[in-house]
Amino acid sequence: MEARMTPASHYLRCCEREIHFVEWGDKDAPPLIMWHGLARTGRDFDDLAAALADSYRIICPDTIGRGLSQWSPDPDSEYCLAFYARLAQTLVDQLGITRMRWVGTSMGGAIGTVAGATTLKGRISHLVLNDNGPSLASVAIERIKSYAGNPPQFDTVTELEAFLRTVYKPYGWQSDTQWRRMAETSMRRMPNGKVTPHYDPAMVRQFIVHPNDYDLWDEYDALDMPTLVLRGVDSDLLLQETTEEMTRRGPKAQLAVIPGCGHAPALNVPAQIELVRAFLAR
C-alpha cells in the first residue's frame, strides 16, 4: 500500500465525545501519535507528519474542545489531563493500535506522560516531550491563561493571522505559507461574522479546577521508555533546571536544546525534523 502523504480526516466517538483526527502514512506502518498543545490543533504537525509519513502510521488528534473535535458539555470534569489520557486510550484502542510512539508538544507531552504512566502504561515505546516537563514555570502559565482564556475576535482572517504571528512567535521561524495554514486551520467564524481561534475558551478552566494538573513528577518517575525532551532555548515555560532534573530522574530523558525558539519549537524545519526522526528510529 502506498503511504498517504496528505492527511485523511476522520472522526471517532471516544468516552461519549466525538474526536477528530487526521491520519498520515500506511495503516500497516508502526503507529505514531502526535498530540498538540493547549490552544492548538493536530494540524500543527503537518510538516513533521508529512516528513515521517513514509515510515509511520501517524495519528494527529484534535483534543476535545479544540479544532474539529466536540466541545465538552462538562468542562470542569473533562478539560483535564486524566480525561485526555482516557480519550487517548479509547482512540488508539478503536484504531487497533496496541503499541505506539508518541510526540507531544506542550500539553500533548503532558498527556503522553500521564497516559504512559496510567491508561497506556507499557504501550508507548518512544516518548518525545516538546517543551514540556513534569514541572512548569508558573509565570508562563499565567501568560498562557491571559490570552487562551479570552480569545480575541477579528473582522478578517488576515488580522487573526497577524495575532497568531505575535502570540506564537516563540515557535520559531515559519514561512508565510505555514503562518497562513496555521490561521486557516485554527479559526472559526462567530455568529456575529467575526473570526476567532478554534477552541472552547472554557478549556482554560483546567488551570482553575485542576490547579496541580501539570505537577507530574510522580507520573514522570514511573516512565521507563526512551524519552527525548526538546527545550526551546528561550522557553519561559520549561526551565533549564527542570530539563536537567529530567535527565537524572524517571526515564532519564535525552535532552536537546533548540536554538531560535521559545515555547514551543514548531518542529517544521529540517534540523528539528531530523532530530525527532533519528530518536524515533532508535
C-alpha positions as CSV (number, residue, x, y, z in Angstrom):
1,M,0.0,0.0,0.0
2,E,1.3,3.5,-0.9
3,A,1.8,5.7,2.1
4,R,-0.7,8.6,2.5
5,M,1.4,11.7,2.1
6,T,-1.6,14.1,2.7
7,P,-3.8,13.9,5.7
8,A,-7.1,12.0,5.7
9,S,-9.7,13.4,8.1
10,H,-11.6,11.1,10.5
11,Y,-14.0,11.2,13.4
12,L,-14.4,8.6,16.3
13,R,-16.6,8.6,19.4
14,C,-14.3,8.4,22.4
15,C,-15.7,8.5,26.0
16,E,-19.0,9.6,24.5
17,R,-17.4,12.6,22.7
18,E,-16.7,13.0,19.0
19,I,-12.9,13.3,18.4
20,H,-11.5,14.5,15.1
21,F,-8.0,13.3,13.9
22,V,-6.0,13.4,10.8
23,E,-4.1,10.3,9.6
24,W,-1.0,10.1,7.5
25,G,1.0,7.2,6.2
26,D,0.4,3.5,5.6
27,K,-2.0,1.8,8.0
28,D,0.4,-1.2,8.3
29,A,3.3,1.0,9.4
30,P,4.4,1.5,13.0
31,P,1.9,3.8,14.8
32,L,3.0,7.3,15.8
33,I,0.7,9.6,17.8
34,M,1.3,13.4,17.6
35,W,-0.6,15.4,20.1
36,H,-0.8,19.2,20.0
37,G,-0.5,22.0,22.6
38,L,-3.1,23.7,24.8
39,A,-4.9,26.0,22.4
40,R,-3.8,24.4,19.1
41,T,-4.9,21.6,16.8
42,G,-3.5,18.4,15.3
43,R,-2.8,20.3,12.1
44,D,0.2,21.9,13.8
45,F,2.1,18.7,12.9
46,D,1.5,18.9,9.1
47,D,5.2,19.4,8.3
48,L,6.6,16.8,10.7
49,A,3.9,14.3,9.7
50,A,4.5,14.8,6.0
51,A,8.2,14.2,6.5
52,L,7.7,11.0,8.5
53,A,4.7,9.6,6.7
54,D,6.9,7.3,4.6
55,S,7.9,5.4,7.9
56,Y,4.9,5.6,10.2
57,R,1.1,5.5,10.5
58,I,0.6,8.9,12.0
59,I,-2.4,10.0,14.1
60,C,-2.8,13.7,14.9
61,P,-5.9,14.2,17.1
62,D,-7.7,17.4,18.0
63,T,-8.2,17.4,21.8
64,I,-11.7,17.7,23.0
65,G,-12.7,21.4,22.9
66,R,-10.2,22.1,20.1
67,G,-10.3,22.2,16.3
68,L,-13.0,19.9,14.9
69,S,-13.5,17.8,18.0
70,Q,-16.6,18.2,20.1
71,W,-16.7,20.8,22.9
72,S,-17.2,19.3,26.3
73,P,-20.7,19.7,27.9
74,D,-18.9,19.1,31.3
75,P,-15.8,21.3,31.0
76,D,-14.8,21.2,34.7
77,S,-14.7,17.4,34.6
78,E,-13.4,16.8,31.1
79,Y,-10.8,19.5,30.4
80,C,-8.0,17.8,32.4
81,L,-5.1,15.5,31.7
82,A,-6.8,12.4,33.3
83,F,-9.7,12.7,30.9
84,Y,-7.4,13.5,27.9
85,A,-5.4,10.3,28.7
86,R,-8.7,8.3,28.8
87,L,-9.6,9.8,25.4
88,A,-6.2,8.8,24.0
89,Q,-6.6,5.2,25.2
90,T,-10.1,4.9,23.7
91,L,-8.9,6.4,20.4
92,V,-6.0,4.1,19.9
93,D,-8.0,1.1,21.1
94,Q,-10.6,1.7,18.4
95,L,-7.8,2.2,15.8
96,G,-6.4,-1.2,16.7
97,I,-3.1,0.3,18.0
98,T,-1.5,-1.7,20.8
99,R,2.0,-0.2,20.7
100,M,3.0,3.3,19.6
101,R,5.5,6.1,19.5
102,W,4.3,9.5,20.9
103,V,5.3,13.0,20.1
104,G,3.7,15.7,22.3
105,T,4.0,19.4,22.1
106,S,3.4,21.2,25.5
107,M,0.0,19.9,26.7
108,G,0.4,16.9,24.3
109,G,3.6,16.0,26.0
110,A,1.8,16.1,29.4
111,I,-0.9,13.9,28.0
112,G,1.7,11.4,26.9
113,T,3.3,11.5,30.3
114,V,0.1,10.8,32.1
115,A,-1.1,8.2,29.6
116,G,2.3,6.5,29.7
117,A,2.0,6.1,33.4
118,T,-1.7,5.1,33.5
119,T,-4.0,4.4,30.6
120,L,-1.3,3.5,28.1
121,K,1.2,2.1,30.5
122,G,3.6,-0.2,28.7
123,R,2.3,0.7,25.3
124,I,4.3,3.8,24.4
125,S,7.7,2.7,23.1
126,H,9.3,6.2,22.5
127,L,8.2,9.5,24.0
128,V,9.1,12.9,22.7
129,L,8.3,15.8,25.0
130,N,8.4,19.1,23.0
131,D,9.0,21.9,25.5
132,N,7.1,20.0,28.2
133,G,8.1,18.6,31.5
134,P,6.7,17.5,34.9
135,S,7.1,21.0,36.3
136,L,6.2,24.2,34.5
137,A,7.0,27.8,35.3
138,S,4.0,29.5,37.0
139,V,4.8,32.8,35.3
140,A,4.4,31.3,31.9
141,I,1.2,29.5,32.8
142,E,-0.2,32.9,33.9
143,R,0.8,34.3,30.5
144,I,-0.9,31.5,28.6
145,K,-4.1,31.8,30.7
146,S,-4.2,35.5,30.0
147,Y,-4.6,35.0,26.2
148,A,-6.1,31.5,26.0
149,G,-9.0,32.2,28.3
150,N,-10.1,35.3,26.4
151,P,-9.6,34.6,22.7
152,P,-9.9,37.8,20.6
153,Q,-12.3,38.2,17.7
154,F,-11.3,39.8,14.4
155,D,-13.1,41.0,11.3
156,T,-10.7,39.2,8.9
157,V,-8.6,36.1,8.7
158,T,-5.6,38.4,7.9
159,E,-6.0,40.1,11.3
160,L,-6.2,36.7,13.0
161,E,-3.0,35.6,11.3
162,A,-1.3,38.7,12.5
163,F,-2.4,37.9,16.0
164,L,-1.1,34.3,15.7
165,R,2.2,35.5,14.4
166,T,2.6,37.6,17.5
167,V,1.4,35.1,20.1
168,Y,3.3,32.1,18.5
169,K,6.4,34.0,17.6
170,P,8.3,31.7,20.1
171,Y,7.5,28.8,17.8
172,G,10.5,30.0,15.8
173,W,10.8,30.5,12.1
174,Q,7.8,29.7,9.9
175,S,7.3,30.5,6.3
176,D,4.4,32.8,5.1
177,T,2.7,29.7,3.9
178,Q,3.0,28.0,7.3
179,W,1.6,31.0,9.1
180,R,-1.3,31.2,6.7
181,R,-2.0,27.5,7.2
182,M,-1.9,28.0,10.9
183,A,-4.5,30.7,10.6
184,E,-6.8,28.8,8.3
185,T,-6.6,25.5,10.3
186,S,-7.2,27.1,13.7
187,M,-10.1,29.6,13.1
188,R,-13.8,29.5,13.5
189,R,-16.3,32.2,12.5
190,M,-18.6,33.5,15.2
191,P,-22.4,34.2,14.8
192,N,-21.5,37.9,14.5
193,G,-19.3,37.2,11.5
194,K,-16.0,37.7,13.2
195,V,-13.3,35.1,13.4
196,T,-11.6,33.7,16.5
197,P,-9.2,30.8,17.4
198,H,-10.8,27.4,17.0
199,Y,-11.2,26.2,20.6
200,D,-13.5,26.3,23.6
201,P,-12.4,29.2,25.9
202,A,-13.6,27.0,28.9
203,M,-10.7,24.7,28.3
204,V,-8.6,27.2,30.3
205,R,-10.6,26.3,33.4
206,Q,-8.3,23.3,33.7
207,F,-5.9,25.6,35.5
208,I,-8.6,26.7,37.9
209,V,-10.4,23.5,38.7
210,H,-7.3,21.3,38.4
211,P,-4.5,23.7,39.6
212,N,-2.0,20.9,40.1
213,D,-2.7,19.1,36.8
214,Y,0.7,19.8,35.4
215,D,2.7,18.7,38.5
216,L,3.7,15.4,37.1
217,W,6.9,14.2,38.8
218,D,5.2,11.1,40.1
219,E,4.0,10.1,36.6
220,Y,7.3,11.0,35.0
221,D,9.3,8.9,37.5
222,A,7.0,6.0,36.6
223,L,8.0,6.1,32.9
224,D,10.7,3.7,31.6
225,M,10.6,4.2,27.8
226,P,13.3,6.1,25.8
227,T,12.4,9.7,26.2
228,L,13.6,12.8,24.3
229,V,12.9,16.3,25.8
230,L,13.2,19.2,23.4
231,R,13.6,22.6,25.0
232,G,13.3,25.9,23.1
233,V,16.4,27.8,24.2
234,D,14.3,30.8,25.2
235,S,11.4,28.9,26.7
236,D,9.7,30.6,29.7
237,L,7.6,27.5,30.4
238,L,10.1,24.7,30.6
239,L,13.1,25.9,32.7
240,Q,16.6,24.6,32.2
241,E,16.9,23.3,35.7
242,T,13.7,21.2,35.1
243,T,15.2,19.6,32.0
244,E,18.4,18.8,33.8
245,E,16.5,17.0,36.5
246,M,14.6,15.2,33.8
247,T,17.8,13.7,32.6
248,R,18.5,12.3,36.0
249,R,15.1,11.0,37.0
250,G,12.5,8.6,35.7
251,P,13.3,7.6,32.1
252,K,16.5,9.8,32.2
253,A,15.5,11.7,29.2
254,Q,17.8,12.7,26.4
255,L,17.9,16.5,26.2
256,A,18.1,18.6,23.1
257,V,18.1,22.4,23.2
258,I,16.5,24.0,20.1
259,P,18.0,27.4,19.1
260,G,15.9,30.2,17.8
261,C,12.8,29.1,19.7
262,G,10.9,29.6,22.9
263,H,7.7,27.8,23.8
264,A,7.5,25.7,21.7
265,P,9.6,24.6,18.7
266,A,7.3,24.2,15.7
267,L,9.0,21.0,14.5
268,N,8.7,22.3,11.0
269,V,12.3,22.8,9.8
270,P,14.8,20.1,8.7
271,A,17.1,20.2,11.8
272,Q,14.2,19.7,14.2
273,I,12.5,17.1,12.0
274,E,15.7,15.1,11.7
275,L,16.3,15.2,15.4
276,V,12.8,13.7,16.0
277,R,13.3,11.2,13.2
278,A,16.6,9.9,14.5
279,F,15.2,9.4,18.0
280,L,12.1,7.6,16.9
281,A,14.2,5.2,14.8
282,R,16.2,4.1,17.8
